[in-house]
Amino acid sequence: MITMKELHKIFREAVGDTFFIWRKEAGRVVRDQGVLIFFILVPILYPLLYAFIYTGETVREVPAVVVDDEETALSREFIRRVDATPDVKVVARTGNMEEAKELMRQAKVYGIIRMPEDFSLNVNRGQQVQVGLYCDMSGLLYYKALLTACTDVSLDMNMDLQIKRLGNTTDRQDEVSLSPLDYEDVALFNPTNGFACFLIPAVLILVLQQTLLLGIGLMNGSSRERATFHTQLVHGTGRGTVRLVLGKALCYLMLYALVSVWVLIIVPHLFGLVQIPRAADLLAFMLPYLLSCIFFAMTLSLLVYQRETCMLIFVFTSLPLLFISGISWPGVAVPAFWKYISWLIPSTLGINAFVRINTMGALLEDVSFEDIGLWIQTGVYFLTACAAYYYMIGESRRKAEALNSSLS
């Protein structure tokens, strides 16, 4: 039987060992410039850079070239209206498509507007006319600006032509004839219909996970390369693996609690992104997300045998993880296999929960599936992290013993 006094002593030793490892790990983080880059510099600068690029939400004055095969007053009126929009600027007019294509190949324009040779003739006959629009799809914002401008102008000219043919005598008759059923378009959760409100919240959550993967992988790769992993245990304790994992995780959690405030609260506020979360729900969500990311990174550090290996293993995964999260690519279109795989990654549940809490005003109970999933991942990855660290400690001991024997 273990008495209360002995139990209290064991608990006090465990807590003391955990905090000792926490202080030791904090010192290792501060002394390692590479880890500081991933833990501090990247989370500070990368969200700023990404948000700054998309902060305008839209592009203006996209250069375009016109190929007018008709050269009539009506075709010139269409081009004049397109050029008058804030989104498009007509910078050139050519006589054929080959010249226009050459301008696009030289990146002098990002779109070609082609007026057909029977434009006015078909309009006057009451027949439908097709205006050609060719866009550079390497930049979706260019495509959006060109398509929106041409669509709006065509709708406006349609209404003008309808009004002329209706023969109404009052403006009210024209209004009722053109729009007998009025409607109001309300863009929920993304009022500007821009890429910033849509994509940046997901990227911010992913940044936290990926920098933890890189930073922890870098530290563990260095220890395994030098065969010093076992020396991180508290001297004289036989139950060191769990305490080592908890002590290191506490260090990373305290650091990333501060980093998360910058990444998830201050950066969106600086760039005017949508933020309607309840503070208590956001904090309650961030705790299991950070813990699951930390233990997930500690588990995957088992794959890192050298300091630089983490760059090769983890950097390329950022885009695939963003796609299978169901944000940048519709979740309903993700194949079932990849959807099940995505549920093993903390960023998938974290992205979906954060977007709903931060951008859509959801409460914690509204994201209970994601919240419970993150707590389950925290428990599972804690166990796998302990197993991974137990293996790496034994590996480090064997390497150190082999080295000592070879030297002796």
C-alpha positions as CSV (number, residue, x, y, z in Angstrom):
1,M,0.0,0.0,0.0
2,I,1.2,3.5,-0.9
3,T,0.6,6.0,1.8
4,M,-0.7,9.5,1.2
5,K,2.7,10.8,2.2
6,E,4.5,8.7,-0.4
7,L,1.9,9.5,-3.0
8,H,2.4,13.2,-2.2
9,K,6.2,12.8,-2.5
10,I,5.9,11.1,-5.9
11,F,3.5,13.7,-7.2
12,R,5.8,16.5,-6.0
13,E,8.9,14.9,-7.6
14,A,6.9,14.4,-10.9
15,V,5.8,18.1,-10.9
16,G,9.4,19.2,-10.1
17,D,10.9,17.1,-12.8
18,T,8.4,18.3,-15.3
19,F,9.1,22.0,-14.6
20,F,12.8,21.3,-14.6
21,I,12.5,19.8,-18.1
22,W,10.4,22.8,-19.1
23,R,13.1,25.2,-18.0
24,K,15.8,23.1,-19.7
25,E,13.8,23.0,-23.0
26,A,13.1,26.7,-22.9
27,G,16.9,27.3,-22.7
28,R,17.4,25.0,-25.7
29,V,14.8,26.9,-27.7
30,V,16.4,30.2,-26.9
31,R,19.9,29.0,-27.8
32,D,19.0,27.4,-31.1
33,Q,18.7,30.1,-33.9
34,G,17.0,27.7,-36.3
35,V,14.3,26.8,-33.9
36,L,13.7,30.5,-33.0
37,I,13.2,31.2,-36.7
38,F,10.4,28.6,-36.9
39,F,8.9,29.3,-33.5
40,I,9.1,33.1,-33.5
41,L,10.1,34.7,-36.8
42,V,8.0,32.6,-39.2
43,P,4.7,32.9,-37.2
44,I,5.3,36.7,-36.9
45,L,6.3,37.5,-40.5
46,Y,4.5,34.9,-42.6
47,P,0.9,35.8,-41.6
48,L,1.8,39.5,-42.1
49,L,3.1,38.7,-45.6
50,Y,0.2,36.6,-46.6
51,A,-2.4,39.0,-45.3
52,F,-0.7,42.0,-46.9
53,I,-0.7,40.3,-50.3
54,Y,-4.5,39.7,-50.1
55,T,-5.5,42.7,-48.1
56,G,-6.9,44.6,-51.0
57,E,-9.3,41.6,-51.6
58,T,-9.6,42.7,-55.3
59,V,-7.4,44.0,-58.1
60,R,-8.1,47.2,-60.0
61,E,-7.2,48.3,-63.6
62,V,-6.4,44.9,-64.9
63,P,-4.8,45.5,-68.4
64,A,-6.7,44.1,-71.3
65,V,-6.5,44.2,-75.1
66,V,-9.4,44.5,-77.5
67,V,-9.9,42.8,-80.8
68,D,-12.9,44.6,-82.4
69,D,-13.8,42.8,-85.6
70,E,-16.8,45.1,-86.3
71,E,-15.8,48.7,-85.3
72,T,-19.3,50.0,-85.0
73,A,-20.7,52.5,-82.5
74,L,-22.4,49.7,-80.5
75,S,-19.2,47.6,-80.2
76,R,-17.2,50.7,-79.2
77,E,-19.9,51.5,-76.6
78,F,-19.4,48.1,-75.0
79,I,-15.6,48.6,-74.9
80,R,-16.0,52.1,-73.5
81,R,-18.2,50.9,-70.7
82,V,-15.8,48.0,-69.8
83,D,-12.9,50.5,-69.8
84,A,-14.9,52.8,-67.5
85,T,-15.2,50.1,-64.8
86,P,-12.7,50.2,-61.9
87,D,-11.6,46.6,-62.6
88,V,-10.4,46.8,-66.2
89,K,-8.2,49.1,-68.2
90,V,-8.0,48.7,-72.0
91,V,-4.4,49.3,-72.8
92,A,-4.3,48.3,-76.5
93,R,-6.4,47.5,-79.6
94,T,-5.3,45.1,-82.2
95,G,-6.6,44.0,-85.6
96,N,-6.4,40.2,-85.0
97,M,-6.1,37.6,-82.3
98,E,-2.5,36.7,-83.0
99,E,-1.3,40.2,-82.0
100,A,-3.5,40.0,-78.9
101,K,-2.1,36.6,-77.9
102,E,1.5,37.9,-78.3
103,L,0.7,40.7,-75.9
104,M,-0.7,38.1,-73.4
105,R,2.4,35.9,-73.8
106,Q,4.6,39.0,-73.0
107,A,2.5,39.5,-69.8
108,K,1.5,43.0,-71.0
109,V,-2.1,42.2,-70.7
110,Y,-4.1,39.6,-68.7
111,G,-7.2,39.4,-70.9
112,I,-8.5,39.6,-74.4
113,I,-11.9,41.0,-75.3
114,R,-13.1,40.1,-78.7
115,M,-16.1,41.8,-80.4
116,P,-17.6,39.6,-83.1
117,E,-18.0,41.0,-86.6
118,D,-21.8,40.6,-86.5
119,F,-22.3,42.2,-83.0
120,S,-24.5,45.2,-84.0
121,L,-26.3,43.2,-86.8
122,N,-27.5,40.5,-84.4
123,V,-28.4,43.0,-81.7
124,N,-30.6,44.9,-84.1
125,R,-32.2,41.7,-85.3
126,G,-33.0,40.8,-81.8
127,Q,-30.7,37.8,-81.8
128,Q,-28.4,36.7,-79.0
129,V,-24.8,37.9,-79.4
130,Q,-21.7,36.3,-77.8
131,V,-18.7,38.5,-76.8
132,G,-15.4,36.6,-76.4
133,L,-13.4,36.9,-73.2
134,Y,-10.0,35.2,-72.9
135,C,-8.4,35.4,-69.5
136,D,-5.0,34.5,-68.0
137,M,-6.0,31.8,-65.5
138,S,-2.6,31.8,-63.8
139,G,-4.0,34.5,-61.6
140,L,-7.6,34.0,-60.4
141,L,-8.0,37.6,-59.3
142,Y,-7.3,38.8,-62.8
143,Y,-9.9,36.4,-64.1
144,K,-12.4,37.6,-61.5
145,A,-11.9,41.2,-62.3
146,L,-12.2,40.7,-66.1
147,L,-15.3,38.4,-65.9
148,T,-17.1,40.7,-63.4
149,A,-16.5,43.8,-65.5
150,C,-17.7,42.2,-68.8
151,T,-20.7,40.6,-67.1
152,D,-21.9,43.8,-65.5
153,V,-21.5,45.8,-68.7
154,S,-23.4,43.1,-70.7
155,L,-26.3,43.2,-68.1
156,D,-26.4,47.0,-68.2
157,M,-26.6,47.0,-72.0
158,N,-29.2,44.3,-72.0
159,M,-31.4,46.5,-69.8
160,D,-30.9,49.5,-72.0
161,L,-31.8,47.5,-75.1
162,Q,-34.9,46.1,-73.4
163,I,-36.1,49.5,-72.3
164,K,-35.8,50.8,-75.9
165,R,-37.9,48.0,-77.2
166,L,-40.6,48.0,-74.5
167,G,-41.9,51.5,-75.4
168,N,-42.9,52.3,-71.8
169,T,-43.7,55.9,-70.9
170,T,-42.5,56.1,-67.3
171,D,-39.4,55.1,-65.4
172,R,-41.6,53.0,-63.0
173,Q,-42.9,51.0,-65.9
174,D,-39.3,50.4,-67.1
175,E,-38.3,49.3,-63.6
176,V,-41.2,46.8,-63.2
177,S,-40.7,45.4,-66.7
178,L,-37.0,44.8,-66.2
179,S,-37.3,43.5,-62.7
180,P,-40.8,42.2,-61.8
181,L,-39.4,40.1,-59.0
182,D,-36.9,42.1,-56.9
183,Y,-34.2,40.3,-54.9
184,E,-31.5,41.2,-52.5
185,D,-28.1,39.5,-52.6
186,V,-26.4,39.2,-49.1
187,A,-22.9,37.8,-48.9
188,L,-22.7,36.0,-45.5
189,F,-19.4,35.9,-43.6
190,N,-17.4,37.3,-46.5
191,P,-19.0,40.7,-47.4
192,T,-16.3,41.7,-49.9
193,N,-16.4,38.3,-51.7
194,G,-12.6,38.4,-51.5
195,F,-9.9,35.9,-51.0
196,A,-8.6,37.3,-47.7
197,C,-11.6,36.6,-45.6
198,F,-12.0,33.2,-47.3
199,L,-8.5,31.8,-47.2
200,I,-6.3,33.6,-44.6
201,P,-8.1,32.2,-41.4
202,A,-7.3,28.7,-42.7
203,V,-3.7,29.6,-43.5
204,L,-3.2,31.1,-40.0
205,I,-4.3,27.9,-38.3
206,L,-2.1,25.8,-40.6
207,V,0.9,28.1,-39.8
208,L,0.7,27.1,-36.1
209,Q,0.8,23.4,-36.9
210,Q,3.5,23.5,-39.5
211,T,5.9,25.7,-37.5
212,L,5.5,23.3,-34.6
213,L,6.3,20.4,-36.9
214,L,9.4,22.1,-38.2
215,G,10.7,23.5,-34.9
216,I,10.2,20.3,-32.9
217,G,11.6,18.2,-35.7
218,L,14.7,20.4,-35.9
219,M,15.4,20.1,-32.2
220,N,14.8,16.3,-32.1
221,G,16.8,15.9,-35.3
222,S,19.8,17.7,-33.6
223,S,19.6,15.5,-30.5
224,R,19.4,12.2,-32.5
225,E,22.2,13.3,-34.7
226,R,24.5,13.9,-31.7
227,A,23.1,11.0,-29.7
228,T,22.2,13.3,-26.7
229,F,18.5,12.5,-26.5
230,H,18.8,10.4,-23.3
231,T,20.7,13.2,-21.5
232,Q,17.6,15.3,-21.5
233,L,16.0,13.1,-18.8
234,V,16.1,14.2,-15.2
235,H,19.1,12.6,-13.6
236,G,18.2,9.7,-11.3
237,T,14.6,9.2,-12.4
238,G,13.3,5.9,-13.8
239,R,10.0,7.3,-15.0
240,G,11.5,10.0,-17.2
241,T,9.7,9.5,-20.6
242,V,6.3,10.8,-19.6
243,R,7.9,13.7,-17.6
244,L,10.1,14.5,-20.6
245,V,7.1,14.7,-22.9
246,L,5.0,16.7,-20.5
247,G,7.9,19.1,-19.7
248,K,8.7,19.8,-23.4
249,A,5.0,20.1,-24.3
250,L,4.5,22.6,-21.5
251,C,7.3,24.7,-22.9
252,Y,5.9,24.7,-26.4
253,L,2.3,25.3,-25.1
254,M,3.3,28.4,-23.2
255,L,5.3,29.8,-26.1
256,Y,2.5,29.1,-28.6
257,A,-0.1,30.6,-26.4
258,L,1.5,33.9,-27.0
259,V,2.2,33.2,-30.7
260,S,-1.5,32.3,-31.2
261,V,-2.6,35.6,-29.8
262,W,-0.5,37.4,-32.5
263,V,-1.5,35.0,-35.3
264,L,-5.2,34.5,-34.7
265,I,-6.2,37.8,-33.1
266,I,-3.8,40.7,-33.8
267,V,-3.0,39.9,-37.4
268,P,-6.7,39.7,-38.5
269,H,-7.4,42.9,-36.6
270,L,-4.6,44.7,-38.3
271,F,-5.9,43.9,-41.8
272,G,-9.6,44.3,-41.0
273,L,-10.6,40.7,-41.5
274,V,-13.9,39.4,-40.2
275,Q,-13.7,38.6,-36.5
276,I,-16.9,37.8,-34.6
277,P,-15.8,35.1,-32.0
278,R,-16.7,34.9,-28.4
279,A,-13.5,35.0,-26.5
280,A,-14.3,32.1,-24.2
281,D,-15.1,29.8,-27.1
282,L,-12.0,30.8,-29.0
283,L,-9.8,30.1,-26.0
284,A,-11.5,26.8,-25.2
285,F,-11.0,25.7,-28.8
286,M,-7.3,26.8,-28.9
287,L,-6.2,24.6,-25.9
288,P,-7.0,21.2,-27.5
289,Y,-5.8,22.4,-30.9
290,L,-2.4,23.5,-29.6
291,L,-2.0,20.4,-27.5
292,S,-2.9,18.1,-30.4
293,C,-0.5,19.9,-32.7
294,I,2.3,19.7,-30.1
295,F,1.9,16.0,-29.4
296,F,1.4,15.3,-33.2
297,A,4.7,17.1,-34.0
298,M,6.5,15.2,-31.2
299,T,5.2,11.9,-32.6
300,L,6.2,12.7,-36.2
301,S,9.7,13.8,-35.0
302,L,10.4,10.1,-34.9
303,L,10.8,10.4,-38.7
304,V,13.6,13.0,-38.3
305,Y,17.0,11.5,-38.0
306,Q,19.0,14.6,-38.9
307,R,18.6,18.3,-38.3
308,E,17.7,19.2,-41.9
309,T,15.5,16.2,-42.5
310,C,12.4,17.9,-41.1
311,M,12.5,20.5,-44.0
312,L,12.3,17.7,-46.6
313,I,9.5,15.8,-44.7
314,F,7.1,18.5,-43.5
315,V,7.4,21.7,-45.7
316,F,5.8,20.1,-48.8
317,T,2.8,18.9,-46.8
318,S,1.3,22.5,-46.3
319,L,-0.6,22.7,-49.5
320,P,-2.0,19.1,-49.5
321,L,-3.2,19.6,-45.9
322,L,-4.9,22.9,-46.8
323,F,-6.7,21.3,-49.7
324,I,-8.0,18.2,-47.8
325,S,-9.2,20.4,-44.9
326,G,-12.2,21.3,-47.0
327,I,-11.7,25.0,-47.0
328,S,-9.7,26.0,-50.1
329,W,-11.2,23.0,-51.9
330,P,-14.9,22.1,-51.2
331,G,-15.2,19.4,-48.5
332,V,-18.0,17.7,-50.4
333,A,-15.6,17.2,-53.3
334,V,-12.8,15.6,-51.3
335,P,-12.7,11.8,-51.9
336,A,-13.8,9.7,-48.9
337,F,-10.3,8.2,-48.5
338,W,-8.6,11.6,-48.1
339,K,-11.4,12.8,-45.9
340,Y,-10.7,10.0,-43.4
341,I,-7.0,10.7,-43.7
342,S,-7.6,14.4,-43.0
343,W,-9.3,13.6,-39.7
344,L,-6.0,12.3,-38.4
345,I,-4.4,15.7,-38.9
346,P,-5.1,18.4,-36.2
347,S,-5.2,21.2,-38.8
348,T,-8.3,19.8,-40.5
349,L,-10.4,19.9,-37.4
350,G,-8.7,23.1,-36.3
351,I,-9.3,25.0,-39.6
352,N,-13.0,24.1,-39.8
353,A,-13.6,25.0,-36.1
354,F,-11.7,28.2,-36.2
355,V,-13.4,29.5,-39.4
356,R,-16.8,28.8,-37.9
357,I,-16.0,30.4,-34.6
358,N,-14.0,33.3,-35.8
359,T,-15.8,34.1,-39.1
360,M,-19.3,32.7,-38.8
361,G,-19.9,33.4,-35.1
362,A,-20.4,29.8,-34.0
363,L,-20.3,28.8,-30.3
364,L,-18.2,26.0,-28.9
365,E,-21.2,23.7,-28.8
366,D,-21.7,24.3,-32.5
367,V,-18.3,22.9,-33.2
368,S,-18.5,20.0,-30.7
369,F,-17.5,17.5,-33.4
370,E,-14.2,19.3,-34.0
371,D,-13.7,20.0,-30.3
372,I,-14.2,16.4,-29.3
373,G,-12.0,15.3,-32.2
374,L,-9.2,17.5,-31.1
375,W,-9.3,16.2,-27.5
376,I,-9.3,12.7,-28.8
377,Q,-6.2,13.5,-31.0
378,T,-4.6,15.1,-27.9
379,G,-4.9,11.9,-25.9
380,V,-3.9,9.6,-28.8
381,Y,-0.9,11.6,-29.9
382,F,0.2,12.0,-26.3
383,L,0.5,8.2,-26.0
384,T,2.2,8.0,-29.4
385,A,4.6,10.8,-28.4
386,C,5.6,8.9,-25.3
387,A,6.2,5.8,-27.3
388,A,8.2,7.7,-29.9
389,Y,10.3,9.4,-27.2
390,Y,10.9,6.1,-25.3
391,Y,12.2,4.7,-28.6
392,M,14.5,7.7,-29.3
393,I,15.8,7.7,-25.7
394,G,16.8,4.0,-26.1
395,E,18.3,4.7,-29.5
396,S,20.3,7.5,-28.1
397,R,21.7,5.4,-25.2
398,R,22.8,2.7,-27.6
399,K,24.5,5.1,-29.9
400,A,26.3,6.8,-27.0
401,E,27.4,3.4,-25.5
402,A,28.7,2.3,-28.9
403,L,30.6,5.5,-29.4
404,N,32.2,5.2,-25.9
405,S,33.2,1.6,-26.4
406,S,34.8,2.4,-29.8
407,L,36.8,5.3,-28.2
408,S,37.9,3.1,-25.3
